[in-house]
Amino acid sequence: MKAIWTILLLVASNIFMTFAWYGHLKLQEMKISSSWPLLLVILFSWGVAFFEYCAQVPANRIGFIENGGPFTLMQLKVVQEVISLTVFTIIVTLLFKGEGLQWNHIAAFLCLILAVFFVFLK
């Protein structure tokens, strides 16, 4: 059950992370934030990133093997990276037109799947 909670919290964290890092670009594209000064954009992103940390920190605590979770630090990091790139790809493909999925993106995802496989090998 801890593995499921860890993964769900990592997914939520990465949704917030993607919007904190790239959401302001969509707001600019929609002419919502195009007149905002850079400092306001940074503060907006920090506000969104707060919620990323509210999910990321508990995910790492719940999932870490020394806290009774199922994952080593290396496994947590690799799982987080795969989730991060998956969430990023879905959000960018849906929200940013012209950012389509290419063959090399699929090849990179296959390499990530292999990374997960190798990090969990005993």
Secondary structure per residue as TSV (DSSP state, phi and psi in degrees):
chain	resnum	aa	ss	phi	psi
A	1	M	-	360.0	-34.7
A	2	K	H	-64.6	-33.1
A	3	A	H	-64.4	-42.1
A	4	I	H	-64.6	-46.0
A	5	W	H	-61.9	-40.9
A	6	T	H	-60.7	-47.8
A	7	I	H	-66.4	-42.3
A	8	L	H	-62.3	-42.0
A	9	L	H	-67.2	-36.1
A	10	L	H	-66.8	-37.4
A	11	V	H	-63.2	-47.8
A	12	A	H	-60.4	-45.0
A	13	S	H	-58.1	-43.3
A	14	N	H	-75.0	-25.4
A	15	I	H	-64.7	-48.3
A	16	F	H	-63.1	-41.2
A	17	M	H	-60.3	-45.2
A	18	T	H	-62.4	-41.7
A	19	F	H	-70.2	-33.5
A	20	A	H	-67.0	-41.5
A	21	W	H	-81.6	-35.9
A	22	Y	H	-123.8	-10.8
A	23	G	H	-61.8	-33.6
A	24	H	H	-63.9	-26.8
A	25	L	H	-69.2	-37.4
A	26	K	H	-68.4	-40.9
A	27	L	H	-61.7	-37.6
A	28	Q	H	-67.2	-42.6
A	29	E	H	-60.7	-35.1
A	30	M	T	-84.5	5.0
A	31	K	T	66.0	23.4
A	32	I	S	-87.4	-43.1
A	33	S	S	-113.0	11.4
A	34	S	T	-64.0	-23.2
A	35	S	T	-100.0	1.3
A	36	W	S	-70.1	139.8
A	37	P	-	-70.6	156.8
A	38	L	H	-55.9	-38.1
A	39	L	H	-60.3	-40.0
A	40	L	H	-67.3	-38.4
A	41	V	H	-62.8	-42.1
A	42	I	H	-63.5	-45.8
A	43	L	H	-63.1	-39.9
A	44	F	H	-59.6	-47.4
A	45	S	H	-64.3	-39.6
A	46	W	H	-61.8	-39.3
A	47	G	H	-61.7	-41.5
A	48	V	H	-69.7	-39.5
A	49	A	H	-64.9	-25.3
A	50	F	H	-54.6	-43.3
A	51	F	H	-71.1	-28.9
A	52	E	H	-59.0	-47.6
A	53	Y	H	-67.9	-31.3
A	54	C	H	-64.2	-21.7
A	55	A	H	-101.5	-36.6
A	56	Q	H	-66.1	-46.7
A	57	V	H	-63.0	-48.3
A	58	P	H	-63.4	-34.7
A	59	A	H	-59.8	-45.2
A	60	N	H	-67.8	-38.6
A	61	R	H	-67.1	-45.1
A	62	I	H	-67.1	-40.5
A	63	G	H	-82.3	-18.5
A	64	F	B	-70.8	132.6
A	65	I	G	-59.2	-34.7
A	66	E	G	-76.2	-7.9
A	67	N	G	-105.8	14.1
A	68	G	T	92.5	4.4
A	69	G	-	-85.6	177.1
A	70	P	S	-91.8	-6.6
A	71	F	B	-115.2	141.2
A	72	T	-	-76.2	169.8
A	73	L	H	-60.2	-42.3
A	74	M	H	-63.4	-43.3
A	75	Q	H	-64.3	-42.5
A	76	L	H	-57.4	-44.9
A	77	K	H	-65.8	-44.2
A	78	V	H	-66.4	-42.8
A	79	V	H	-60.9	-43.7
A	80	Q	H	-61.3	-41.7
A	81	E	H	-65.8	-40.9
A	82	V	H	-64.2	-44.2
A	83	I	H	-62.8	-43.1
A	84	S	H	-58.3	-49.3
A	85	L	H	-70.5	-32.6
A	86	T	H	-67.1	-48.5
A	87	V	H	-61.3	-45.0
A	88	F	H	-57.7	-47.5
A	89	T	H	-62.0	-43.8
A	90	I	H	-63.4	-48.3
A	91	I	H	-64.7	-45.1
A	92	V	H	-66.3	-40.5
A	93	T	H	-64.2	-37.3
A	94	L	H	-80.8	-37.3
A	95	L	H	-97.6	-30.2
A	96	F	S	-108.9	106.0
A	97	K	T	-70.2	145.5
A	98	G	T	90.8	-3.2
A	99	E	-	-108.3	65.8
A	100	G	-	-79.7	163.5
A	101	L	-	-81.0	127.8
A	102	Q	-	-111.1	169.4
A	103	W	H	-60.9	-37.0
A	104	N	H	-70.9	-26.7
A	105	H	H	-67.2	-42.3
A	106	I	H	-64.6	-40.8
A	107	A	H	-61.6	-40.1
A	108	A	H	-64.2	-39.5
A	109	F	H	-64.9	-37.9
A	110	L	H	-62.3	-37.7
A	111	C	H	-65.3	-37.1
A	112	L	H	-65.2	-40.4
A	113	I	H	-62.1	-39.9
A	114	L	H	-64.5	-37.0
A	115	A	H	-61.6	-42.8
A	116	V	H	-63.1	-43.6
A	117	F	H	-57.0	-49.6
A	118	F	H	-68.8	-35.5
A	119	V	H	-70.8	-22.4
A	120	F	T	-94.8	-3.3
A	121	L	-	-66.6	140.4
A	122	K	-	-91.2	360.0
